[in-house]
Amino acid sequence: MDRLDSMSTLLAAVEAGSLSAASRRLGMPLATVSRKVSELETHLRTRLLVRTSRRLALTDAGRDYVAACQTILETIGEAERAASGEYSAPRGALYITAPVVFGRLHVLPIVSAFLAAYPDINIRLVLADRMVNLLEEHADLAVRIGALADSALVAIRVGSIRRVTCASPAYLAAHGHPLHPRDLTTHSCVTFETLMSPTSWSFTVGRDSIPVAVRSRLVVSTAEAAIDAAIAGTGITRVLSYQVADAVQAGKLAVVLMQYEPPRAPVSLITNGQGLLPQKVRAFLDFAAPILRARLERCEL
């Protein structure tokens, strides 16, 4: 029995939730996955998994053993990366994740420039409007917008963005400028359902955050669609400042209710902070951070 291989198979089964899912993830026959786990249990003379019709469950011994396996395999992985030079020279594969629109507008151009500067590094860039768990998904680095929860993550702040309310000059000329958040009740609004309520928006009045009812004449599924509709004069929308910087600077949109905006949201580059930082990650942080800071400064409205 190859004990390290069996440990890796066990971890894959636990992470995937079933032996069949681990089989698909590893590209290994289901019978082989089952045999490797059984060999481990025989070797240890204890049961590690409780197999149900839907999902695997760890026994008490299994939980302790899996935790130990994770530590062992991570230590071996770091030793192999150190021996291969990953910690002494920037090379290898990088897995980076970022929000969809921000990633397309700001991260992708930096990634392209970085690849040209570092020919020995390859990058997988995943753009997703969800919180990717760096440890569980084995990502090296993430771009996060918003406050970070206390954790083992290491963050480098590169700027901040605002949540702005805006409309086309033509719409405002026809319907008037809202001077207070409560004025929105008489205006047509464009909302996008993934990041905001179609019935109310929150504003800062004094020291308080207050909800304000809005009348959604149009609900869309992306920020880009909301911005396009606002430019077309459909109504007032609310988006992140970097998403409309070009449209505002071009005079296609005007920002309103600036004094009632919520607090700025920080933008950070984060890594998992565990162990020695590989040179490929350090190289990207050193390359990307100053460029992102400059790009965010240029996006100021």
C-alpha positions as CSV (number, residue, x, y, z in Angstrom):
1,M,0.0,0.0,0.0
2,D,1.3,3.5,-0.9
3,R,0.3,5.2,2.3
4,L,0.6,8.8,1.0
5,D,-1.4,7.9,-2.1
6,S,-4.1,6.4,0.1
7,M,-4.1,9.5,2.4
8,S,-4.6,11.7,-0.7
9,T,-7.5,9.5,-1.9
10,L,-9.1,9.6,1.6
11,L,-8.9,13.4,1.6
12,A,-10.4,13.6,-1.9
13,A,-13.3,11.5,-0.8
14,V,-13.9,13.6,2.3
15,E,-13.7,16.9,0.4
16,A,-15.9,15.6,-2.4
17,G,-18.5,14.1,-0.1
18,S,-18.6,10.6,-1.6
19,L,-16.4,7.9,-3.0
20,S,-18.0,8.3,-6.4
21,A,-17.4,12.0,-6.4
22,A,-13.8,11.4,-5.5
23,S,-13.5,8.9,-8.3
24,R,-14.6,11.6,-10.8
25,R,-12.4,14.2,-9.3
26,L,-9.3,12.0,-9.3
27,G,-10.1,10.3,-12.7
28,M,-9.8,6.9,-10.9
29,P,-12.1,3.9,-11.0
30,L,-14.6,3.8,-8.1
31,A,-13.4,0.4,-7.1
32,T,-9.8,1.7,-6.8
33,V,-10.9,4.6,-4.6
34,S,-12.9,2.2,-2.3
35,R,-10.0,-0.2,-2.1
36,K,-7.5,2.5,-1.1
37,V,-9.7,3.7,1.7
38,S,-10.4,0.2,2.9
39,E,-6.7,-0.6,2.9
40,L,-6.1,2.4,5.1
41,E,-8.8,1.2,7.5
42,T,-7.3,-2.3,7.6
43,H,-3.8,-0.9,8.2
44,L,-5.1,1.3,11.0
45,R,-7.4,-1.4,12.4
46,T,-10.2,1.2,12.8
47,R,-13.1,2.6,10.8
48,L,-12.5,6.0,9.3
49,L,-15.7,6.5,7.3
50,V,-19.4,5.8,7.7
51,R,-20.8,5.2,4.3
52,T,-24.4,6.3,3.8
53,S,-26.6,6.3,0.7
54,R,-26.1,10.1,0.2
55,R,-22.9,11.1,1.8
56,L,-19.8,10.1,3.7
57,A,-19.5,10.8,7.4
58,L,-16.2,10.7,9.4
59,T,-15.9,8.7,12.6
60,D,-14.2,10.3,15.6
61,A,-11.0,8.4,14.7
62,G,-11.5,9.5,11.1
63,R,-11.8,13.2,11.9
64,D,-8.5,13.1,13.8
65,Y,-6.8,11.0,11.1
66,V,-7.9,13.3,8.3
67,A,-6.7,16.4,10.2
68,A,-3.3,14.7,10.6
69,C,-3.3,13.7,6.9
70,Q,-3.9,17.3,5.8
71,T,-0.9,18.5,7.9
72,I,1.3,15.7,6.6
73,L,0.5,16.2,2.9
74,E,0.8,20.0,3.1
75,T,4.2,19.6,4.8
76,I,5.3,17.2,2.1
77,G,3.9,19.6,-0.6
78,E,5.9,22.5,0.8
79,A,9.0,20.4,0.9
80,E,8.6,19.3,-2.7
81,R,8.0,22.9,-3.8
82,A,11.0,24.1,-2.0
83,A,13.2,21.4,-3.5
84,S,11.9,22.1,-7.0
85,G,12.7,25.8,-6.6
86,E,9.2,27.2,-6.3
87,Y,10.2,29.2,-3.3
88,S,13.4,30.5,-4.8
89,A,12.3,31.5,-8.3
90,P,8.9,32.7,-9.6
91,R,7.6,29.9,-11.6
92,G,4.7,27.4,-11.6
93,A,0.9,27.7,-11.8
94,L,-1.1,30.4,-10.0
95,Y,-4.8,30.2,-9.2
96,I,-6.4,33.6,-8.8
97,T,-10.0,34.5,-8.2
98,A,-11.8,37.9,-8.4
99,P,-15.3,39.4,-8.7
100,V,-16.7,39.2,-12.3
101,V,-16.8,42.8,-13.4
102,F,-13.8,44.0,-11.3
103,G,-11.8,41.1,-12.6
104,R,-12.6,41.7,-16.2
105,L,-12.0,45.5,-16.0
106,H,-8.9,45.6,-13.7
107,V,-7.5,42.2,-12.9
108,L,-7.4,40.6,-16.3
109,P,-5.2,43.4,-17.8
110,I,-2.8,43.0,-14.9
111,V,-2.7,39.3,-15.4
112,S,-1.9,39.6,-19.1
113,A,1.0,42.0,-18.3
114,F,2.3,39.8,-15.6
115,L,2.3,36.7,-17.9
116,A,4.4,38.7,-20.4
117,A,6.9,39.6,-17.7
118,Y,7.0,36.1,-16.1
119,P,7.2,33.4,-18.9
120,D,7.7,30.6,-16.3
121,I,4.3,31.2,-14.6
122,N,0.9,30.1,-15.8
123,I,-2.3,31.5,-14.4
124,R,-5.8,30.2,-13.9
125,L,-8.1,33.3,-13.3
126,V,-11.6,32.5,-12.0
127,L,-14.1,35.3,-12.1
128,A,-17.0,34.7,-9.7
129,D,-19.3,36.8,-7.6
130,R,-19.0,34.5,-4.6
131,M,-16.7,34.0,-1.7
132,V,-14.1,31.5,-2.9
133,N,-12.5,29.6,0.0
134,L,-8.8,29.7,-0.7
135,L,-8.0,26.6,1.4
136,E,-10.8,24.4,0.2
137,E,-10.4,25.3,-3.5
138,H,-6.6,25.5,-3.4
139,A,-6.5,29.0,-4.7
140,D,-3.3,31.0,-4.3
141,L,-4.7,34.5,-4.2
142,A,-8.0,36.4,-4.3
143,V,-9.2,39.9,-4.9
144,R,-11.9,40.8,-2.3
145,I,-14.2,43.8,-2.2
146,G,-15.6,44.6,1.3
147,A,-14.6,44.1,4.9
148,L,-12.7,40.9,5.7
149,A,-13.8,38.6,8.5
150,D,-11.1,37.8,11.1
151,S,-9.2,34.8,9.8
152,A,-5.8,33.4,9.0
153,L,-5.9,35.2,5.7
154,V,-3.3,37.9,4.9
155,A,-4.6,41.0,3.2
156,I,-2.9,43.8,1.3
157,R,-5.3,46.8,0.9
158,V,-5.0,48.4,-2.6
159,G,-7.8,50.9,-2.4
160,S,-11.5,51.4,-1.8
161,I,-14.7,51.8,-3.8
162,R,-18.0,53.6,-3.3
163,R,-21.6,52.4,-3.8
164,V,-23.0,55.2,-6.0
165,T,-26.4,56.2,-7.1
166,C,-26.6,57.6,-10.7
167,A,-28.8,58.4,-13.7
168,S,-28.4,59.9,-17.1
169,P,-28.4,63.7,-17.4
170,A,-31.4,63.3,-19.7
171,Y,-33.4,61.4,-17.1
172,L,-32.5,64.0,-14.4
173,A,-33.4,66.9,-16.6
174,A,-36.8,65.3,-17.2
175,H,-37.6,64.1,-13.7
176,G,-35.5,66.2,-11.4
177,H,-32.5,65.5,-9.1
178,P,-33.3,63.6,-5.9
179,L,-31.9,65.7,-3.0
180,H,-32.6,63.2,-0.2
181,P,-32.9,59.3,-0.3
182,R,-36.6,59.5,0.4
183,D,-37.1,61.3,-2.9
184,L,-36.4,58.0,-4.7
185,T,-39.9,56.9,-3.9
186,T,-41.1,59.1,-6.7
187,H,-38.4,58.1,-9.2
188,S,-38.1,55.1,-11.6
189,C,-35.2,52.8,-10.5
190,V,-33.2,50.1,-12.1
191,T,-32.0,47.3,-9.9
192,F,-30.0,44.1,-10.3
193,E,-31.2,41.2,-8.3
194,T,-27.9,39.5,-7.4
195,L,-26.5,42.3,-5.3
196,M,-29.3,44.5,-4.2
197,S,-33.0,44.4,-3.2
198,P,-35.4,45.5,-5.9
199,T,-37.6,47.1,-3.2
200,S,-35.2,49.1,-0.9
201,W,-31.7,50.6,-0.8
202,S,-29.8,51.6,2.3
203,F,-28.3,55.0,2.8
204,T,-26.3,56.8,5.5
205,V,-28.2,59.6,7.2
206,G,-26.1,61.1,10.0
207,R,-24.6,58.2,11.7
208,D,-27.4,55.8,10.9
209,S,-28.0,53.4,8.0
210,I,-31.6,53.6,6.9
211,P,-33.5,51.6,4.3
212,V,-35.4,53.6,1.6
213,A,-38.2,52.1,-0.5
214,V,-37.5,52.3,-4.2
215,R,-39.8,51.7,-7.2
216,S,-38.1,49.2,-9.5
217,R,-39.3,49.8,-13.1
218,L,-36.7,47.4,-14.3
219,V,-34.9,44.5,-12.6
220,V,-31.9,43.0,-14.4
221,S,-29.4,40.3,-13.5
222,T,-26.1,42.1,-14.0
223,A,-24.5,45.4,-13.2
224,E,-23.6,46.0,-16.8
225,A,-27.3,45.8,-17.8
226,A,-28.4,48.2,-15.1
227,I,-25.7,50.7,-16.2
228,D,-26.8,50.4,-19.8
229,A,-30.4,50.9,-18.9
230,A,-29.5,54.0,-16.8
231,I,-27.5,55.5,-19.6
232,A,-30.5,54.9,-21.9
233,G,-32.6,57.0,-19.4
234,T,-34.7,54.2,-18.0
235,G,-34.2,55.3,-14.4
236,I,-31.8,55.7,-11.5
237,T,-29.5,52.8,-10.6
238,R,-27.0,52.0,-7.9
239,V,-23.7,50.4,-8.6
240,L,-20.1,50.3,-7.5
241,S,-18.0,53.4,-8.4
242,Y,-15.5,51.6,-10.6
243,Q,-18.3,50.1,-12.7
244,V,-19.5,53.6,-13.9
245,A,-16.2,55.6,-13.8
246,D,-15.9,55.7,-17.6
247,A,-19.6,56.6,-18.1
248,V,-19.5,59.4,-15.5
249,Q,-16.2,60.8,-16.9
250,A,-17.8,60.7,-20.4
251,G,-20.9,62.6,-19.2
252,K,-23.2,59.7,-19.9
253,L,-24.2,59.3,-16.2
254,A,-24.3,61.7,-13.2
255,V,-23.9,60.7,-9.6
256,V,-26.6,61.9,-7.1
257,L,-27.0,61.7,-3.3
258,M,-23.3,61.6,-2.8
259,Q,-23.6,62.8,0.8
260,Y,-25.7,59.9,1.8
261,E,-23.5,57.1,0.4
262,P,-22.6,54.1,2.6
263,P,-19.0,53.9,3.9
264,R,-16.4,53.0,1.3
265,A,-15.7,49.3,0.8
266,P,-12.0,48.2,0.9
267,V,-10.4,46.4,-2.0
268,S,-7.8,43.8,-0.9
269,L,-5.4,41.2,-2.3
270,I,-5.5,38.2,0.0
271,T,-3.5,35.0,0.5
272,N,-4.1,32.2,2.9
273,G,-1.1,33.2,5.0
274,Q,-0.1,29.6,5.9
275,G,3.5,28.6,5.5
276,L,6.2,30.1,3.4
277,L,4.9,32.3,0.6
278,P,5.9,30.9,-2.8
279,Q,7.9,33.3,-5.0
280,K,5.2,33.1,-7.7
281,V,2.7,34.5,-5.3
282,R,5.1,37.1,-3.9
283,A,6.0,38.1,-7.5
284,F,2.3,38.6,-8.4
285,L,1.6,40.6,-5.2
286,D,4.5,42.9,-5.8
287,F,3.6,43.3,-9.5
288,A,-0.2,43.8,-9.1
289,A,-0.6,45.8,-5.9
290,P,0.8,49.1,-7.2
291,I,-1.0,48.8,-10.5
292,L,-4.3,48.1,-8.8
293,R,-3.8,51.1,-6.5
294,A,-3.2,53.4,-9.5
295,R,-6.2,52.0,-11.4
296,L,-8.5,52.5,-8.4
297,E,-7.2,56.1,-7.9
298,R,-8.0,56.8,-11.6
299,C,-11.6,55.4,-11.0
300,E,-12.3,58.1,-8.4
301,L,-15.5,60.0,-9.3
